[in-house]
């Protein structure tokens, strides 16, 4: 998962695509894991991270 996020950040930086802050990503990932969430509907980001 971590490598995937790094690749997405690199893509965003190379193509001037705004992305969510790292602190926010860490919070969302922790929340998803701690609540055993299986599906996420995300609306509004330029880059979508899919958690499976």
C-alpha positions in Angstrom: 0.0 0.0 0.0 2.8 2.4 0.9 4.6 2.0 -2.4 1.3 2.7 -4.2 0.8 5.9 -2.4 4.4 7.0 -3.2 3.8 6.3 -6.9 0.6 8.3 -6.8 2.4 11.2 -5.1 5.1 11.1 -7.7 2.5 11.2 -10.5 0.7 14.1 -8.9 4.0 16.1 -8.5 5.0 15.5 -12.1 1.6 16.5 -13.5 0.8 19.3 -11.1 -2.2 17.5 -9.7 -3.3 18.6 -6.2 -3.6 15.7 -3.6 -4.6 15.3 0.0 -2.1 16.1 2.7 -0.1 13.2 4.2 -1.6 13.7 7.7 -5.0 13.4 6.2 -4.1 10.2 4.4 -2.6 8.7 7.6 -5.8 9.5 9.5 -8.1 8.0 6.8 -6.0 4.9 6.6 -6.0 4.4 10.4 -9.8 5.0 10.5 -10.4 2.5 7.8 -8.2 -0.2 9.4 -9.5 0.4 13.0 -13.2 0.2 11.9 -12.6 -2.7 9.5 -14.1 -0.7 6.6 -14.4 -2.8 3.4 -15.8 -0.2 0.9 -15.1 3.6 0.5 -17.0 6.0 -1.7 -14.8 9.0 -2.4 -16.1 12.0 -4.1 -14.1 15.1 -5.1 -10.4 14.2 -5.2 -8.3 14.6 -8.3 -6.5 11.3 -7.4 -8.4 8.4 -6.0 -6.8 5.8 -3.8 -8.7 2.6 -3.7 -8.5 0.4 -0.6 -9.4 -3.2 -1.1 
